[in-house]
């Protein structure tokens, strides 16, 4: 393979660039298909140190962040629950929620509309969620047309229907406790796959 060669994985939504600064010999490689239908190039040998460039699209980054976050969260809760029981899981959730609240307060969030806007911006940018927001300083609402985290949990979590129901109840509880930190009340409404959270004073 010549120096400055370029391998274009157009079907796999990505590419690996080999610049003139380094000569990379691929002794052998093959394509493998992931569960999402993407193609990745697997190598057995790279003879010289090579810096892998970030070539993922925003959608790929968001999907993988949601997957990693969901898998790590579920794994943590399963292990903590196995060792310490329900009380230990509740303590873990309390710490995770406290970190989220600290972040939101650090952004200067005080009103309902500021809360939904901050939460939706994080969800949309980090997890690729599609969230609609509206409201004012007295009441505000956010509707998940698509939730990146929930999609990842459903795809990779392998949860039973009972576990899914418990997660839904936990989501309502988390929303209520988060709202309380800002002097608000929260109500979660589900309509099939669409979820709306209403925050009021």
Order of alpha helices (4+ residues) and beta strands (2+ residues): beta-beta-beta-beta-alpha-alpha-beta-beta-alpha-alpha-beta-beta
